Amino acid sequence: MKVILSTLNAKYIHTSLAIRCLKAYSEKDFDIELAEYTIKDPVMNIVSDLFQRGADVIGFSCYIWNIEETIKVIDVLKKIMPEVKIVLGGPEVSYDTDHWMKRLANVDFIVVGEGEETFHQLLQELEGDRKFHFVYGLAYRKGEEVIQMPGRPKADLNELPSPYRFAEDIPELGKRVVYFETSRGCPFSCQFCLSSIEVGVRYYDIERTKSDILYLIDNGANLIKFVDRTFNIKRDYALEMFKFLIENHRGCVFQFEITADIMRPEVLDYLAENAPPGVFRFEIGVQSTNDPTNELVKRRQNFTKLSRTVTKVKQSGKIDQHLDLIAGLPLEDYNTFRKTFNDVFALGPEELQLGFLKMLRGTGLRIDADKYNYTYMDVAPYEMLSNDVLSFADIVRLKRLEDVLEKYWNSHRMDHTVNYLIEREFSSAFDFFQEFGDYWEGQGWQKIGHQLEDLFTRLQSFLESRGTKRMDMVLGLMKLDYFLNHKYKPRKIWWEHTLEKDDWSSYMKMILQHPDALLSPAVADLVADASKESTGEANVGNQQPQPYREIIPAFASLKLSEKELQKHAVLDVLPFSLDHILSGGSPLTAEGRTLLLVVYQQNGQQKPLYYTMPIGKNIAAI
């Protein structure tokens, strides 16, 4: 009996841990093949490939992002392979199972919940006496009747074989995300999350976990994403794992979901002192800072402690942080969500993900949907459309905000510009992204694509339309951001005025004659801070900690010739003190001008290096 385990991933770079767990458990007794596709693959391409592979049983792992496309595949498969047995499993079909069996006539079996043992026993019965009533955790058909067996006790994780050691995965390890679990279950009870349904947390043996990770690193894995719902729930376990990964990472990047308000100080201190920059990434689900909302959905969260953790991690400069918000939770109207957004944005995360509530099957919030007058999509992903305090019109506006948040913050295309605008020109981060999002849709830009320079010209159009002050300063920051968005010297620019050729040559000669006069960002910060102290600006206002900056080499150490500079550098003059503005100084005191030099292809990471030279009011142009 040939078995194919399949799924439709959201993207090609993703991999399915679930089907690998099933194969690892059953391959000793059955001929099992893995077949992964994406939700963007044409249905006929998937069906044709599965048909040519040939199988007696095909199992699909189902989630909210792939269920509807999976159904299309199944319906065509059954037309051309009527004898094949179709098995579904995964979180999307593990709840309301009777609904799925009645809706999907082409599905023969559904494996409910944890699947390794259930799927293995199902295969045994398919090959044997077909006594499916012996298989706990299974839904099946008996004539026109749907039979759902009682659930199966949770497995001992240390008795499950490793799903990470398939030889056929090795060639792709470096190109795809490896999903890895060190535990199953969640200690919390958030009513919008499926993880709250499974009580308790079970762990794999830590030495086995270390061995599997070393195997993956040895065979070329570049990104390992831990799927544990709360990686840091056990302090000693988390600390030992962090130490192990720091000692053995060899350039591999690790991403974790952590609960920030329970992170212990000693763990934070250890990471601040020892974590290599860029090796760890933290994903932190904040969701809401509205206390009545968190209490209602049974989400225990201390935002003060969470903020302390996020701030300390950010100040260390070692770990990127991805913070999540959910719009549409109960008691969270447009105005309280505005506060939630601004509370979290003020922490300065590298990424701020704005999601919209999904009314997942099996969750307490879906069961109680009528209490809060929820309307939501009938099919996956079951996204909420409105409730008693948040209208559909509010949702539409927040969608606009989300669009420009992705384009202008999470993409990090304009960090200097956006930070300045939020701090100096708009009432809050929320107001900037919302106002810009409304303008974006009003221009019809959501209907057309964009190139990099379009993002800059559209921001300029928006800012000019509202009469934004000090546009010369904003445009100067936009120039810096534009230059830093390229690996190579840009061939075109989006602004009109550039340096005259003679001025360009004169400045270039000055640079070559006085290379030590050019400041790197880190040195420029020190100079600007000293300047602010002398003018009394230091420690004024609610200044956020400056983001970590790599220490870049002194310009003089590059020893570039005039020919090399002409080939690999861009030069511009900004009509204000750039270093003063970037270090948080007031635009009113950013007097003078700045010579800006950006150099390309001078390091292994292909990151541009930029340098500045202050040009005082009394210094004539050379």
C-alpha positions in Angstrom: 0.0 0.0 0.0 1.5 3.3 -1.1 0.8 6.4 1.0 1.4 10.0 0.1 1.4 12.7 2.8 0.8 16.1 1.3 0.0 19.7 2.2 -0.3 23.1 0.5 2.1 25.5 2.2 1.6 29.2 2.1 5.0 29.8 0.4 7.6 27.6 -1.3 10.2 28.4 1.4 7.9 26.9 4.1 8.0 23.2 5.1 5.4 21.1 6.8 6.5 19.7 10.2 3.2 17.8 10.6 3.5 15.5 7.6 7.1 14.8 8.5 6.0 13.7 12.0 3.5 11.3 10.5 6.0 9.8 8.1 8.7 9.4 10.8 6.2 7.5 12.9 4.9 5.2 10.2 7.6 4.7 7.6 9.0 1.6 9.2 5.8 -0.2 8.3 4.5 1.6 5.2 5.7 3.0 1.9 5.3 6.8 2.6 6.1 9.6 0.3 6.0 13.4 1.0 4.5 15.8 -1.5 4.5 19.5 -0.7 2.9 22.3 -2.9 1.9 25.9 -2.3 -1.6 27.5 -2.3 -0.6 29.4 -5.4 0.1 26.3 -7.5 -2.6 25.6 -10.1 -5.0 22.8 -8.9 -4.4 20.8 -12.1 -0.6 20.9 -11.6 -1.0 19.4 -8.1 -3.6 16.8 -9.2 -1.4 15.8 -12.1 1.6 15.3 -9.9 -0.2 13.3 -7.4 -1.8 11.2 -10.1 1.6 10.4 -11.6 3.0 9.4 -8.2 0.2 6.9 -7.7 -1.1 6.1 -4.3 -3.6 4.1 -2.4 -3.9 6.6 0.4 -3.4 10.4 0.2 -3.4 12.5 3.4 -3.6 16.2 3.5 -2.6 18.5 6.4 -5.2 21.3 6.7 -5.0 24.8 8.1 -7.0 28.0 7.6 -4.7 29.2 4.9 -5.0 26.1 2.7 -8.3 24.3 3.4 -10.3 25.8 0.5 -7.5 25.1 -2.0 -7.1 21.6 -0.6 -10.8 20.9 -1.1 -10.5 21.8 -4.8 -7.6 19.4 -5.2 -9.5 16.6 -3.4 -12.6 17.0 -5.5 -10.6 16.7 -8.8 -8.6 13.8 -7.4 -11.6 11.7 -6.6 -12.9 12.1 -10.1 -9.8 10.6 -11.6 -8.8 8.3 -8.8 -12.1 7.2 -7.2 -10.6 4.3 -5.4 -7.9 6.4 -3.5 -8.6 6.9 0.2 -8.5 10.6 1.2 -7.5 11.4 4.8 -7.5 14.9 6.3 -5.8 16.0 9.5 -4.6 19.2 11.1 -6.1 22.0 13.3 -8.6 23.2 10.7 -10.5 19.8 10.6 -9.9 18.7 14.2 -12.8 20.9 15.3 -16.4 20.7 14.0 -15.3 17.4 12.4 -18.9 16.3 11.8 -19.4 19.5 9.7 -16.4 18.6 7.5 -17.4 15.0 7.0 -20.8 16.1 5.9 -19.6 18.9 3.7 -16.8 17.0 2.0 -18.3 13.8 0.5 -14.9 13.0 -1.1 -13.1 12.7 2.2 -13.0 9.2 3.7 -11.3 9.9 7.1 -10.4 12.7 9.4 -7.6 12.3 11.9 -8.5 14.5 14.9 -5.8 16.2 17.0 -2.3 14.7 17.5 -2.0 12.4 14.6 1.1 10.1 14.7 -0.5 7.1 16.5 -4.0 7.6 15.0 -2.8 7.8 11.4 -0.5 4.7 11.9 -3.4 2.7 13.3 -5.6 3.8 10.5 -3.1 2.6 7.9 -3.0 -0.8 9.7 -6.7 -1.1 9.5 -6.8 -0.1 5.9 -4.3 -2.9 5.1 -6.0 -5.3 7.5 -9.5 -6.0 8.9 -10.7 -2.4 8.4 -12.2 -2.2 11.9 -12.1 1.6 12.1 -14.1 1.6 15.3 -10.9 0.5 17.1 -9.1 3.7 16.0 -9.3 6.4 18.7 -9.1 10.0 17.3 -10.7 9.0 14.0 -13.8 10.1 12.1 -15.0 7.8 9.3 -18.0 6.8 7.3 -20.2 3.8 7.9 -22.6 3.9 5.0 -24.4 7.2 5.2 -23.5 7.6 8.9 -20.5 9.6 10.2 -18.8 7.9 13.1 -16.5 10.0 15.3 -14.4 8.0 17.8 -13.3 9.3 21.2 -10.1 11.2 21.4 -6.7 9.5 21.9 -4.6 10.1 25.0 -1.6 12.4 24.4 1.6 10.7 23.2 4.8 10.5 25.2 6.9 12.8 23.0 10.1 11.0 23.7 8.7 7.9 22.1 8.1 9.7 18.8 10.8 9.3 16.2 12.6 12.4 14.9 11.0 14.1 11.9 14.1 16.1 11.0 16.4 13.5 9.5 15.0 12.6 6.1 17.8 12.4 3.5 15.5 13.8 0.8 15.3 17.1 2.8 19.0 17.8 3.0 19.4 19.4 -0.5 16.7 22.0 0.4 17.6 22.7 4.0 19.5 25.9 3.3 16.7 27.3 1.0 13.7 26.8 3.2 12.4 27.5 6.7 12.8 24.5 9.1 10.0 24.3 11.6 11.1 22.8 14.9 9.2 21.9 18.1 10.8 21.4 21.5 7.4 21.1 23.2 3.6 20.7 22.6 0.8 22.6 24.4 0.4 26.0 25.9 0.0 27.1 29.5 -2.4 29.9 28.7 -6.1 30.1 28.0 -6.5 32.9 25.4 -10.0 32.5 24.0 -9.1 33.4 20.4 -6.3 30.8 20.1 -6.5 27.1 19.4 -3.5 26.4 21.6 -5.6 27.2 24.7 -7.6 24.1 24.1 -4.7 21.7 24.9 -4.1 21.8 28.7 -0.5 21.5 29.8 2.9 21.6 28.2 4.9 18.5 27.2 8.6 18.6 26.4 11.0 16.5 24.3 14.2 15.4 26.0 16.6 18.3 25.7 19.6 16.2 24.6 17.5 14.7 21.8 16.5 18.2 20.8 20.1 19.4 20.8 21.1 16.4 18.6 18.4 17.1 16.1 19.4 20.8 15.9 23.1 19.9 15.4 22.1 17.5 12.6 20.1 20.3 10.8 22.9 22.8 11.2 25.5 20.3 10.0 23.5 19.7 6.9 23.1 23.3 5.9 20.0 24.7 7.7 20.0 28.6 7.6 16.7 29.4 9.4 15.1 27.3 12.2 11.7 28.5 13.4 10.6 27.1 16.8 6.9 26.5 16.8 6.6 26.2 20.6 3.7 28.5 21.7 5.8 29.9 24.6 9.5 29.0 24.2 10.5 30.6 27.5 7.8 29.1 29.8 10.5 27.1 31.6 13.3 29.4 32.5 16.0 26.7 33.0 15.1 24.9 29.8 15.0 28.1 27.7 18.3 29.4 29.2 20.1 26.1 28.5 18.7 26.1 24.9 19.8 29.7 24.3 23.3 28.8 25.6 23.5 25.8 23.3 22.4 27.7 20.2 24.8 30.5 20.9 27.7 28.0 21.2 26.7 26.1 18.0 24.8 28.4 15.7 27.5 28.6 12.9 25.5 31.4 11.2 22.1 29.7 11.4 19.2 32.0 12.5 16.7 31.0 15.1 13.2 32.4 15.6 11.1 31.9 18.8 7.7 32.8 20.0 8.2 34.1 23.5 6.0 35.5 26.3 7.8 38.8 27.1 6.3 39.6 30.5 7.5 36.3 32.0 11.1 36.6 30.7 13.4 36.4 33.7 16.0 39.1 34.2 18.9 36.6 34.3 17.9 35.3 30.9 17.7 38.8 29.5 21.1 39.6 31.0 22.7 36.5 29.5 21.3 37.3 26.0 22.4 40.9 26.2 25.9 39.9 27.0 26.3 36.8 24.9 23.9 36.6 21.9 25.6 37.2 18.6 23.8 40.0 16.7 21.3 38.7 14.2 21.2 35.1 15.2 18.0 35.2 17.3 14.6 36.7 16.5 11.8 37.0 18.9 8.1 37.0 18.0 5.9 38.4 20.8 2.2 38.4 20.8 1.0 41.5 22.5 -2.4 41.5 20.7 -3.9 44.3 22.9 -3.0 46.6 25.7 -6.6 47.2 26.6 -7.1 45.6 30.1 -10.8 44.9 29.8 -10.2 43.2 26.5 -7.4 41.0 27.9 -9.4 40.1 31.0 -12.4 39.1 28.9 -10.4 36.8 26.5 -8.5 35.3 29.5 -5.2 36.7 28.4 -3.0 37.3 31.4 -0.5 40.0 30.4 1.5 42.6 32.3 2.3 45.3 29.8 4.7 47.0 32.1 6.9 43.9 32.4 6.4 43.2 28.7 7.7 46.7 27.8 10.7 46.3 30.1 11.6 43.1 28.3 11.2 44.5 24.8 13.1 47.6 25.7 16.0 45.7 27.2 16.3 43.4 24.3 16.2 46.3 21.9 18.9 48.2 23.8 21.2 45.2 23.6 21.1 45.5 19.8 21.4 41.8 19.4 17.9 40.5 18.7 15.2 41.6 16.2 11.7 41.6 17.6 8.4 41.0 15.8 5.4 42.2 17.8 1.9 41.1 17.0 -1.4 43.0 17.4 -5.0 41.7 16.8 -7.7 44.1 15.7 -11.2 43.1 16.5 -11.0 41.6 19.9 -14.0 42.2 22.2 -14.3 45.6 23.9 -11.6 47.0 21.6 -13.1 49.8 19.6 -11.3 52.0 17.0 -10.1 54.5 19.7 -8.8 51.9 22.2 -7.1 50.1 19.3 -5.4 53.3 18.4 -4.0 53.4 21.9 -2.9 49.8 21.7 -1.1 50.4 18.4 0.7 53.5 19.8 1.6 51.7 23.0 3.3 48.9 21.1 4.8 51.1 18.3 6.5 53.2 21.0 8.5 50.1 22.0 10.3 50.4 18.6 9.9 46.8 17.3 11.7 45.9 14.1 8.4 44.6 12.9 4.8 45.3 14.0 2.3 42.9 12.6 -1.3 44.1 12.5 -3.6 41.1 12.2 -7.3 40.8 12.2 -9.2 38.5 14.5 -9.9 35.0 13.0 -12.9 33.2 14.5 -11.2 29.8 14.6 -13.2 26.7 14.9 -13.0 25.3 18.4 -12.1 28.5 20.2 -14.1 30.0 23.0 -14.5 33.3 21.2 -16.1 31.6 18.2 -18.5 29.7 20.5 -19.4 33.0 22.3 -19.5 35.1 19.0 -23.2 36.1 19.5 -22.5 37.7 22.8 -20.4 40.4 21.1 -22.5 40.5 17.8 -19.6 39.2 15.7 -20.1 38.9 12.0 -17.3 37.0 10.2 -16.5 35.1 7.0 -18.2 31.7 6.6 -15.1 30.1 5.1 -11.5 30.1 6.2 -9.8 32.2 7.4 -13.0 33.2 9.2 -11.9 36.8 9.5 -14.1 39.0 11.6 -16.1 41.7 9.7 -17.6 43.6 12.6 -18.7 43.4 16.2 -20.7 45.5 18.7 -17.9 48.1 19.1 -15.9 47.9 15.8 -17.8 48.5 12.6 -16.9 47.2 9.1 -16.1 50.8 8.2 -13.5 50.8 11.0 -12.1 47.5 9.7 -11.7 49.0 6.2 -9.8 51.9 7.6 -7.5 49.7 9.6 -6.8 47.6 6.5 -5.5 50.8 4.8 -3.3 51.4 7.8 -2.0 47.8 7.7 -1.1 48.2 4.0 1.2 51.2 4.5 2.6 49.8 7.7 3.9 46.8 5.8 5.3 49.0 3.0 6.8 51.7 5.0 7.7 50.2 8.4 8.1 46.5 8.3 10.0 46.6 5.0 12.5 49.0 6.6 12.8 51.1 3.4 12.4 54.4 5.1 13.3 54.1 8.8 15.0 57.5 9.1 12.2 59.3 7.4 9.3 57.5 9.1 10.8 57.9 12.6 11.2 61.7 12.0 7.7 62.1 10.7 6.1 60.3 13.6 8.2 62.1 16.2 8.0 65.6 14.6 5.1 65.9 12.2 2.2 63.7 13.3 0.3 63.3 16.6 1.2 59.6 16.8 2.4 56.6 14.7 -1.2 55.5 14.3 -2.2 58.8 12.9 0.6 58.8 10.4 -0.1 55.4 9.0 -3.9 55.9 9.1 -3.8 59.3 7.4 -1.3 58.0 4.8 -3.4 54.8 4.3 -6.5 56.8 3.6 -4.7 59.0 1.1 -3.1 56.0 -0.6 -6.5 54.4 -1.2 -8.0 57.8 -2.2 -5.4 58.0 -5.0 -6.3 54.5 -6.2 -2.7 53.2 -5.6 -4.0 50.0 -4.0 -5.1 48.9 -7.5 -1.6 49.2 -9.1 1.8 47.9 -8.4 4.9 49.9 -7.3 8.6 50.1 -7.7 11.0 51.3 -5.0 11.0 54.9 -6.3 7.2 54.9 -6.4 7.1 54.5 -2.6 9.2 57.6 -2.2 7.3 59.8 -4.7 4.0 58.7 -3.2 5.1 59.6 0.3 6.3 62.9 -1.0 2.9 63.5 -2.7 1.0 62.7 0.5 3.2 65.0 2.7 3.0 67.9 0.3 -0.8 67.5 0.0 -1.3 68.1 3.7 1.2 71.0 3.9 3.8 69.2 5.9 6.4 71.6 7.4 10.2 71.5 6.7 9.8 69.4 3.6 13.5 70.2 2.8 14.4 68.2 5.9 12.0 65.4 5.1 13.3 65.1 1.5 16.9 65.0 2.8 16.0 62.0 5.0 14.2 60.4 2.1 17.4 60.7 0.0 19.4 59.0 2.7 16.9 56.2 2.9 16.7 55.8 -0.8 20.5 55.5 -1.1 20.6 52.9 1.7 18.0 50.7 -0.1 20.5 49.7 -2.8 23.2 47.1 -2.9 24.9 48.9 -5.8 25.2 52.5 -6.8 21.6 53.5 -8.0 21.3 54.3 -11.7 18.4 56.7 -11.2 17.0 59.0 -8.6 13.4 60.2 -8.0 14.2 63.8 -7.1 14.8 66.7 -9.5 17.8 68.6 -8.2 21.3 67.2 -8.0 24.8 68.6 -7.5 26.3 70.3 -10.4 29.2 68.4 -12.0 31.8 71.0 -10.8 30.5 71.0 -7.3 30.5 67.2 -7.2 34.1 67.1 -8.4 35.1 69.8 -5.8 33.5 67.9 -2.9 35.1 64.6 -4.1 38.6 66.2 -4.1 38.0 67.5 -0.6 37.0 64.0 0.6 40.1 62.5 -0.9 42.3 65.2 0.7 40.6 65.0 4.1 39.2 61.5 4.5 39.4 61.7 8.3 36.8 64.5 8.3 34.1 62.1 7.3 32.1 60.6 10.2 30.5 57.2 10.4 27.0 57.1 12.0 28.4 55.9 15.4 30.9 58.7 15.6 28.4 61.2 14.3 26.0 60.2 17.2 28.7 61.2 19.7 29.3 64.5 18.0 25.6 65.3 17.8 25.1 64.3 21.5 27.9 66.6 22.5 26.3 69.4 20.4 22.9 68.8 22.1 24.4 69.0 25.5 26.0 72.3 24.7 22.6 73.7 23.5 20.7 72.2 26.4 18.7 69.8 24.3 20.0 66.6 25.9 17.4 64.5 27.8 14.5 66.7 26.6 11.2 64.9 25.8 10.4 61.3 25.8 13.4 60.1 23.6 13.4 56.4 22.7 16.7 54.5 22.8 18.5 54.7 19.6 18.4 51.5 17.5 21.5 49.4 17.4 23.9 50.4 14.6 26.7 48.3 13.3 30.1 49.8 13.8 31.2 50.6 10.3 34.8 51.1 9.3 36.2 54.6 9.2 36.1 56.1 5.8 39.9 56.6 5.7 40.4 52.9 6.3 38.7 52.1 3.0 41.5 53.8 1.1 39.4 54.4 -2.0 40.8 56.1 -5.0 38.9 58.8 -7.0 38.1 56.3 -9.7 36.7 53.8 -7.2 34.6 56.6 -5.6 33.2 57.6 -9.0 32.2 54.0 -9.6 30.9 53.0 -6.2 29.8 56.2 -4.4 27.0 58.8 -4.4 27.3 62.3 -3.0 24.8 64.9 -2.0 24.5 68.0 0.2 21.6 68.2 2.6 20.5 71.7 3.8 20.5 70.8 7.6 22.6 69.0 10.1 21.8 65.3 9.4 23.6 64.0 12.5 21.8 66.4 14.7 18.4 65.2 13.4 19.3 61.5 13.5 20.3 61.7 17.1 16.9 63.2 18.1 17.8 66.9 18.0 15.2 69.5 17.2 14.7 70.6 13.6 14.8 74.2 14.9 18.5 73.9 15.8 19.6 71.7 12.9 21.5 74.6 11.4 24.2 74.2 8.8 24.5 71.7 6.0 25.7 68.1 5.6 27.8 66.5 3.0 26.5 62.9 2.6 28.6 60.2 1.0 27.2 56.7 0.5 29.6 53.9 -0.6 28.6 50.6 -2.1 30.2 47.1 -2.4 32.8 47.7 0.4 31.7 44.8 2.7 30.8 41.1 2.5 27.1 41.8 3.4 26.7 44.1 0.4 25.3 46.8 2.7 25.9 50.4 1.7 28.1 52.4 4.1 27.3 56.1 4.7 29.4 58.9 6.0 28.8 62.6 6.8 30.7 65.8 7.0 29.2 68.8 8.6 29.4 72.0 6.6 29.0 75.0 8.9 27.2 78.2 8.0 30.4 80.1 7.7 32.2 77.7 5.4 31.8 78.6 1.7 31.2 75.8 -0.8 34.4 74.6 -2.2 
